[in-house]
Amino acid sequence: MGKICVVGLGYIGLPTATVFAGAGYDVVGVDINEEVIALLEKGQIMIEEVGLLEEVRKVVKSGKLRASLTPEEADVFIIAVPTPINHDQTANLDYVVAATSSILPYLQKGNIVVIESTIPPRTVEDVVAPIIKAFGVDPVQDIHLVHCPERVLPGRILHEMRSNPRIVGGYTKEASEKAADVYRRVVTGEVVETEATIAEMAKLMENTYRDVNIALANELVKISSKLHINAYEVIRLANKHPRVHLHSPGPGVGGHCLAVDPYFIVEKAPEEAKLISQAREVNSSMPSFVIEQIVRLTASLFRAKIAVLGLTYKENIDDVRESPSLQVIQLLQQYKEYDVYPHDPHVQQGKVNVPLYSLEEALTQADLVVVLVEHHEFEHIQGEQLLKSMNRPVVLDCKNCVKIADERIKVYRLGDAILQKGLD
Ligand SMILES: NC(=O)c1ccc[n+]([C@@H]2O[C@H](COP(=O)([O-])OP(=O)(O)OC[C@H]3O[C@@H](n4cnc5c(N)ncnc54)[C@H](O)[C@@H]3O)[C@@H](O)[C@H]2O)c1
């Protein structure tokens, strides 16, 4: 075993540090956020992820995982800092540049440096390697530099981190071999060696594939709306074809992967990436489409109270980054005639800048419930509860997840022909 320095202790870095520490490595986890470090020193964490707190406690207690505000000498450096998007939809590489710069004074010959952050194609080649070279360390001769992207599913991060196949893209062939061996110590899935640029592009295309397919489903909803066709029934029947898998429509695409990564490709080849760009546009337009349905469902009301259920970008997690729900709420608030009551059992008030309410507060006297996220809590909402609390028992289910079969409650779904044909 050896020593690993993980830079960036968020949704990816902290589980990564924990998994390596659990496998017997001495791990120092580094973050610039003092709160993250102070909590980790006590075996506590800031993020919600299934099983993570228990595993963190164990490795902190055993001394295998330590927390620090500054990097230290190690055998392997793993950089897992954010790569958000700038206003002009280009990748913001400031964190990657800062994190890479922060490890430079600690680099020794033979070290492995892994960029796990998602990055635009050619970033290792054109950005990271030159930073290392400028410091006087040769990224070919002195160290082993690789890109090893993550593809875990929030909610299953620890499991997938250990079992998913991994792509290890080296700046040199030797670098991919050396780094792949490290990952093979903790990963049961296949660890594939390739070049850095191929690994960068493969990661981006994984998320782009999903974004484009969701856009196709969302476009189907819009087309079906115009033609008065039930989109869900179309999807159900088309998917009976053995080689067709239409995705599920929804109120948009969020998270800092699917809603961001395709832009990293568009940025590098805008003329060529036309379909990718269009798919982004379709998915980004969905919050407005939801608003159109809300307006129709409340047309007869004066100052409607709207309970908005679900703020995260996907179900059963606490992550609100790039969440379409926040856009829906923002758009609703621009309509001065709505009283908007957001509720999310997974999100703490400090994480969002809209006021949050309990389910009871949100439902009481509401004229419409809009379900934007498929949290398991919302699948089990009882008709009786809505009848008891709401002013008018009407639901707009944007994720096709509400299971209420009570004729006294009107449940409309985003791709429903009923909703499109007109309301009774
Ligand atoms: N979250 C996911 O599900 C997921 C999946 C695949 C890939 N990724 C990619 O992994 C990368 C990290 O994402 P995340 O979700 O873990 O981000 P995050 O925001 O949850 O965590 C990043 C952490 O890095 C810290 N940080 C920022 N700059 C630093 C620096 N210079 N030195 C030390 N710490 C620093 C921040 O304080 C934060 O705690 C991104 O590139 C993301 O696109 C994320």
The ligand as a MOL file (V3000), in Angstrom:
LIG
                    3D

  0  0  0     0  0            999 V3000
M  V30 BEGIN CTAB
M  V30 COUNTS 44 48 0 0 0
M  V30 BEGIN ATOM
M  V30 1 N -21.0680 14.4970 -8.1850 0
M  V30 2 C -21.1290 13.5710 -9.1290 0
M  V30 3 O -22.0560 12.7680 -9.1510 0
M  V30 4 C -20.0440 13.4710 -10.1880 0
M  V30 5 C -20.0210 12.3410 -11.0180 0
M  V30 6 C -19.0060 12.2180 -11.9440 0
M  V30 7 C -18.0490 13.2280 -12.0590 0
M  V30 8 N -18.0940 14.3280 -11.2600 0 CHG=1
M  V30 9 C -17.0450 15.3420 -11.4000 0
M  V30 10 O -16.1920 15.2650 -10.2750 0
M  V30 11 C -15.6830 16.5830 -9.9720 0
M  V30 12 C -15.9780 16.9110 -8.5220 0
M  V30 13 O -17.3680 16.9660 -8.3540 0
M  V30 14 P -18.0550 16.9410 -6.9250 0
M  V30 15 O -19.4920 16.6520 -7.1660 0
M  V30 16 O -17.3080 16.0600 -6.0030 0 CHG=-1
M  V30 17 O -17.8480 18.4630 -6.4790 0
M  V30 18 P -18.1760 19.1110 -5.0500 0
M  V30 19 O -18.4890 20.5220 -5.2900 0
M  V30 20 O -19.1390 18.2300 -4.3140 0
M  V30 21 O -16.8040 19.0100 -4.2470 0
M  V30 22 C -15.6660 19.6260 -4.6260 0
M  V30 23 C -14.8520 19.9530 -3.3880 0
M  V30 24 O -13.6070 20.4950 -3.8250 0
M  V30 25 C -13.2310 21.5230 -2.9300 0
M  V30 26 N -12.2330 22.3600 -3.5860 0
M  V30 27 C -12.3930 23.3030 -4.5430 0
M  V30 28 N -11.2090 23.8080 -4.9170 0
M  V30 29 C -10.2540 23.1790 -4.1730 0
M  V30 30 C -8.8500 23.2560 -4.1120 0
M  V30 31 N -8.1650 24.0780 -4.8880 0
M  V30 32 N -8.2150 22.4750 -3.2310 0
M  V30 33 C -8.8900 21.6100 -2.4280 0
M  V30 34 N -10.2420 21.4950 -2.4470 0
M  V30 35 C -10.9160 22.2620 -3.3310 0
M  V30 36 C -14.5360 22.2100 -2.5900 0
M  V30 37 O -14.4170 22.9510 -1.3930 0
M  V30 38 C -15.4820 21.0130 -2.4800 0
M  V30 39 O -15.5570 20.5170 -1.1560 0
M  V30 40 C -16.3360 17.5340 -10.9820 0
M  V30 41 O -15.4890 17.7280 -12.0680 0
M  V30 42 C -17.5550 16.7610 -11.4150 0
M  V30 43 O -17.9770 17.1440 -12.7110 0
M  V30 44 C -19.0630 14.4580 -10.3110 0
M  V30 END ATOM
M  V30 BEGIN BOND
M  V30 1 1 1 2
M  V30 2 2 2 3
M  V30 3 1 2 4
M  V30 4 1 4 5
M  V30 5 2 4 44
M  V30 6 2 5 6
M  V30 7 1 6 7
M  V30 8 2 7 8
M  V30 9 1 8 9
M  V30 10 1 8 44
M  V30 11 1 9 10
M  V30 12 1 9 42
M  V30 13 1 10 11
M  V30 14 1 11 12
M  V30 15 1 11 40
M  V30 16 1 12 13
M  V30 17 1 13 14
M  V30 18 2 14 15
M  V30 19 1 14 16
M  V30 20 1 14 17
M  V30 21 1 17 18
M  V30 22 2 18 19
M  V30 23 1 18 20
M  V30 24 1 18 21
M  V30 25 1 21 22
M  V30 26 1 22 23
M  V30 27 1 23 24
M  V30 28 1 23 38
M  V30 29 1 24 25
M  V30 30 1 25 26
M  V30 31 1 25 36
M  V30 32 1 26 27
M  V30 33 1 26 35
M  V30 34 2 27 28
M  V30 35 1 28 29
M  V30 36 1 29 30
M  V30 37 2 29 35
M  V30 38 1 30 31
M  V30 39 2 30 32
M  V30 40 1 32 33
M  V30 41 2 33 34
M  V30 42 1 34 35
M  V30 43 1 36 37
M  V30 44 1 36 38
M  V30 45 1 38 39
M  V30 46 1 40 41
M  V30 47 1 40 42
M  V30 48 1 42 43
M  V30 END BOND
M  V30 END CTAB
M  END
